[in-house]
Amino acid sequence: MQHYDLVIVGAGMIGLTAALALKDSGLSVAVVDSQEYPIPSFDKPELRVSAINLSSEQIFENLGAWQGVASRRMQAYQNMHVWEQDSFARIEFNHQDIQRNHLGTIVENEVVRQALLDQVKEQADIDLICPVTITSIAFGQSECFISLSNEQTFTAKLVIGADGANSYVRRVANLPFTFWDYDHIAIVATIETELEHNNTARQAFTQDGPLAFLPLYDPNLCSIVWSQKVEKAEQLLALDESAFNQAINVAIDGKLGVCKLASPRVSYPLKMRYCRQWLANRVMIIGDAAHTIHPLAGQGANLGIADAAALAQTLIEVKNKGKDIGDVKYLRALERWRKAEAMKMIATMEGFKRLFDGANPLQKLVRGLGVSVTNQIAPLKRDIISQAVGVDGNLPELAKPANAKVK
Ligand SMILES: Cc1cc2nc3c(=O)[nH]c(=O)nc-3n(C[C@H](O)[C@H](O)[C@H](O)COP(=O)(O)OP(=O)(O)OC[C@H]3O[C@@H](n4cnc5c(N)ncnc54)[C@H](O)[C@@H]3O)c2cc1C
């Protein structure tokens, strides 16, 4: 039976980041996914995109994967405009507010995965095993036993569940989690705009939820994430193309001239999930397996990328001390660290959602005053934007420019 130090279930953005962050660590790693790789190349923008923050960009840079993103397709944005429809509440951020040359980058999820895969494939001590499904995991005292649908079996000191929101690993390890429905559905599509996006990410808070226009590599293309209350979202999805175009033009307040659909619409029901325990004997979960949050501030993947970098940092430290990487007692501090970061983000998202909930005129007036005053106070604005772009907080070493590699 083959043995690995670590088996990562899930070759999404988070699982691949974790694997790559362990390169040259001396640990043998297998990454298992039920999807086929390599991913076929694509001409049109993929519908799922992420706002990658500066901390994640630094992690990818330090892992040698950012060049693979830049050479494919991406769009850095320098400005962020946030406003409430039919109100004077608005706040604008600029890259100069934090003395950086951009605030973040909009990248198609598949572009990130391709760039990470290019690097993973170069590593002799990382095996990518796919497409296979895991048929069982048994957690033993000193190792785990894993069986795959292709009859392969192996043992590992530690299993990492990076297998997304409906994590199999979370389920078999019996890790308890809390969830609630946001009662929102996110509509995602690519939109062609009459006016150029000017490298600006825009977010309009409409009566039934936020609408984000995220600038793509083409100056007249944006990816939208329109989170709406369930009933409203279903109505919007049922509209024909021209009626939907009309609705989107109203919702974006005409800021980008005439806008029209350039792709099908897809929808995602939104749920908050937070795992109360990320760690058990010889297993840990990270990324969406451990937390899913409202996409309104585009932070879910960023949180998971930091989980992956923090995990690798801790495992390397444990290994270098000659200790067992699967022993929970060496991973407790890591679990506390990442749970605290996730909790902070969930609370911030709830605060945002509540701040912009409610169409009562008095509420709107108070909100308008608060947001407009914030817009005038430079230090307050700097604090908000620093958190949003990921340059504040308890960052893993890989997210810091001075440390090109985990020691
Ligand atoms: C509409 C929307 C917009 C978003 N926008 C942003 C944004 O702008 N910025 C941001 O940071 N985040 C954003 N997010 C969140 C982000 O998309 C997720 O946090 C991120 O994709 C999670 O990555 P992951 O690798 O943890 O999970 P996934 O991407 O779900 O990957 C899981 C992998 O595990 C594999 N897998 C699953 N089960 C098994 C199994 N049993 N065996 C083997 N393999 C398995 C799957 O095939 C998949 O490859 C958004 C989310 C939504 C819904």
The ligand as a MOL file (V3000), in Angstrom:
LIG
                    3D

  0  0  0     0  0            999 V3000
M  V30 BEGIN CTAB
M  V30 COUNTS 53 58 0 0 0
M  V30 BEGIN ATOM
M  V30 1 C -21.3670 33.7950 -6.7510 0
M  V30 2 C -20.0820 33.6860 -5.9800 0
M  V30 3 C -19.0990 34.6610 -6.1330 0
M  V30 4 C -17.9100 34.5840 -5.4140 0
M  V30 5 N -16.9760 35.5680 -5.5540 0
M  V30 6 C -15.8380 35.5230 -4.8430 0
M  V30 7 C -14.8470 36.5420 -4.9390 0
M  V30 8 O -14.9820 37.5090 -5.6990 0
M  V30 9 N -13.7090 36.4480 -4.1800 0
M  V30 10 C -13.5220 35.4140 -3.3180 0
M  V30 11 O -12.4980 35.3800 -2.6270 0
M  V30 12 N -14.4400 34.4120 -3.2070 0
M  V30 13 C -15.5740 34.4330 -3.9410 0
M  V30 14 N -16.4910 33.4240 -3.8350 0
M  V30 15 C -16.1800 32.2590 -2.9940 0
M  V30 16 C -15.2770 31.2590 -3.7460 0
M  V30 17 O -15.8260 30.9570 -5.0170 0
M  V30 18 C -15.0850 29.9860 -2.9310 0
M  V30 19 O -14.7410 30.3390 -1.6170 0
M  V30 20 C -13.9610 29.1100 -3.5100 0
M  V30 21 O -14.2230 28.7790 -4.8440 0
M  V30 22 C -13.8350 27.8430 -2.6790 0
M  V30 23 O -12.7930 27.0470 -3.1950 0
M  V30 24 P -12.5400 25.5680 -2.6240 0
M  V30 25 O -11.3090 25.0910 -3.3380 0
M  V30 26 O -12.5770 25.5750 -1.1370 0
M  V30 27 O -13.8130 24.7430 -3.0790 0
M  V30 28 P -14.2790 24.3100 -4.5500 0
M  V30 29 O -13.9570 25.3320 -5.5490 0
M  V30 30 O -15.6960 23.8890 -4.4030 0
M  V30 31 O -13.3520 23.0390 -4.8870 0
M  V30 32 C -13.5830 21.7940 -4.2920 0
M  V30 33 C -12.9000 20.7270 -5.1340 0
M  V30 34 O -13.0910 19.4740 -4.4780 0
M  V30 35 C -13.5000 18.4920 -5.4040 0
M  V30 36 N -14.2780 17.5020 -4.6660 0
M  V30 37 C -15.4620 17.6940 -4.0380 0
M  V30 38 N -15.8560 16.5460 -3.4240 0
M  V30 39 C -14.8930 15.6090 -3.6770 0
M  V30 40 C -14.7300 14.2320 -3.3260 0
M  V30 41 N -15.6090 13.5860 -2.5540 0
M  V30 42 N -13.6350 13.5740 -3.7780 0
M  V30 43 C -12.7220 14.2240 -4.5570 0
M  V30 44 N -12.8220 15.5210 -4.9050 0
M  V30 45 C -13.8980 16.2120 -4.4690 0
M  V30 46 C -14.2880 19.2530 -6.4530 0
M  V30 47 O -14.3000 18.5510 -7.6930 0
M  V30 48 C -13.5170 20.5760 -6.5280 0
M  V30 49 O -12.4820 20.5340 -7.4920 0
M  V30 50 C -17.6970 33.4930 -4.5240 0
M  V30 51 C -18.6720 32.5170 -4.3730 0
M  V30 52 C -19.8610 32.6020 -5.0880 0
M  V30 53 C -20.9130 31.5490 -4.8980 0
M  V30 END ATOM
M  V30 BEGIN BOND
M  V30 1 1 1 2
M  V30 2 1 2 3
M  V30 3 2 2 52
M  V30 4 2 3 4
M  V30 5 1 4 5
M  V30 6 1 4 50
M  V30 7 2 5 6
M  V30 8 1 6 7
M  V30 9 1 6 13
M  V30 10 2 7 8
M  V30 11 1 7 9
M  V30 12 1 9 10
M  V30 13 2 10 11
M  V30 14 1 10 12
M  V30 15 2 12 13
M  V30 16 1 13 14
M  V30 17 1 14 15
M  V30 18 1 14 50
M  V30 19 1 15 16
M  V30 20 1 16 17
M  V30 21 1 16 18
M  V30 22 1 18 19
M  V30 23 1 18 20
M  V30 24 1 20 21
M  V30 25 1 20 22
M  V30 26 1 22 23
M  V30 27 1 23 24
M  V30 28 2 24 25
M  V30 29 1 24 26
M  V30 30 1 24 27
M  V30 31 1 27 28
M  V30 32 2 28 29
M  V30 33 1 28 30
M  V30 34 1 28 31
M  V30 35 1 31 32
M  V30 36 1 32 33
M  V30 37 1 33 34
M  V30 38 1 33 48
M  V30 39 1 34 35
M  V30 40 1 35 36
M  V30 41 1 35 46
M  V30 42 1 36 37
M  V30 43 1 36 45
M  V30 44 2 37 38
M  V30 45 1 38 39
M  V30 46 1 39 40
M  V30 47 2 39 45
M  V30 48 1 40 41
M  V30 49 2 40 42
M  V30 50 1 42 43
M  V30 51 2 43 44
M  V30 52 1 44 45
M  V30 53 1 46 47
M  V30 54 1 46 48
M  V30 55 1 48 49
M  V30 56 2 50 51
M  V30 57 1 51 52
M  V30 58 1 52 53
M  V30 END BOND
M  V30 END CTAB
M  END
